[in-house]
């Protein structure tokens, strides 16, 4: 088996395992090797949480942002990282249940 990177019609990149003798064009039919589906995230909740953290951090104007760009990065990482890591954990648990 070999890994093939391919792009779907929506522009999303994927990775699939195909048999060594199969052409790359068979990648959409191979064994998916994608990260968890980010559509599972509560994007409305994420936007609210980021908004609230920006307000609490005092990042409300362009001047605030210029002075506190590292704080914006920290806020975004704090909110998104744990939610994405949780998706990976859920995916692993589902794979273990289905094995």
PEFEN-V915696 format. One record per residue. N is the residue number from 0. RES is the residue in one small letter. SS is DSSP state (H for helix, E for strand, L for the rest). OMEGA is omega in whole degrees, 0 to 359 (999 if undefined). BURIAL is b if it has 9 or more other C-alpha atoms within 8 Angstrom, else e. Layout:
n: [N & N]
res: [RES & RES]
ss: [SS & SS]
omega: [OMEGA & OMEGA]
burial: [BURIAL & BURIAL]
This chain:
n: [0 & 1 & 2 & 3 & 4 & 5 & 6 & 7 & 8 & 9 & 10 & 11 & 12 & 13 & 14 & 15 & 16 & 17 & 18 & 19 & 20 & 21 & 22 & 23 & 24 & 25 & 26 & 27 & 28 & 29 & 30 & 31 & 32 & 33 & 34 & 35 & 36 & 37 & 38 & 39 & 40 & 41 & 42 & 43 & 44 & 45 & 46 & 47 & 48 & 49 & 50 & 51 & 52 & 53 & 54 & 55 & 56 & 57 & 58 & 59 & 60 & 61 & 62 & 63 & 64 & 65 & 66 & 67 & 68 & 69 & 70 & 71 & 72 & 73 & 74 & 75 & 76 & 77 & 78 & 79 & 80 & 81 & 82 & 83 & 84 & 85 & 86 & 87 & 88 & 89 & 90 & 91 & 92 & 93 & 94 & 95 & 96 & 97 & 98]
res: [x & x & x & x & x & x & x & x & x & x & x & x & x & x & x & x & x & x & x & x & x & x & x & x & x & x & x & x & x & x & x & x & x & x & x & x & x & x & x & x & x & x & x & x & x & x & x & x & x & x & x & x & x & x & x & x & x & x & x & x & x & x & x & x & x & x & x & x & x & x & x & x & x & x & x & x & x & x & x & x & x & x & x & x & x & x & x & x & x & x & x & x & x & x & x & x & x & x & x]
ss: [L & E & E & E & E & E & E & L & L & L & L & L & E & E & E & E & E & E & L & L & L & L & L & H & H & H & H & H & H & L & E & E & L & L & L & L & L & H & H & H & L & L & H & H & H & H & H & H & H & H & H & H & H & H & H & H & L & L & L & L & L & H & H & H & H & H & H & L & H & H & H & H & H & H & H & H & H & H & H & H & H & H & H & H & H & H & H & H & H & H & H & H & H & H & H & H & H & H & L]
omega: [178 & 183 & 180 & 175 & 181 & 183 & 179 & 184 & 179 & 179 & 178 & 176 & 181 & 173 & 180 & 173 & 176 & 178 & 183 & 183 & 182 & 176 & 179 & 182 & 179 & 184 & 179 & 181 & 181 & 180 & 183 & 177 & 185 & 170 & 178 & 180 & 181 & 176 & 178 & 180 & 176 & 186 & 177 & 177 & 178 & 179 & 179 & 181 & 178 & 178 & 183 & 179 & 177 & 179 & 181 & 180 & 180 & 180 & 185 & 179 & 177 & 178 & 177 & 181 & 180 & 180 & 188 & 182 & 178 & 178 & 177 & 179 & 180 & 179 & 181 & 179 & 181 & 183 & 187 & 187 & 184 & 179 & 179 & 177 & 178 & 177 & 178 & 179 & 179 & 179 & 179 & 179 & 179 & 178 & 179 & 178 & 183 & 183 & 999]
burial: [e & e & e & b & b & b & b & e & e & e & e & e & e & b & b & b & b & b & e & e & e & e & e & e & e & b & b & e & e & b & e & e & e & e & e & e & e & e & e & e & e & e & e & e & e & b & e & e & b & b & e & e & b & b & b & e & e & e & b & e & e & e & e & b & b & e & e & b & e & e & e & b & e & e & b & b & e & e & b & b & b & e & b & b & e & e & b & b & e & e & b & e & e & e & e & e & e & e & e]
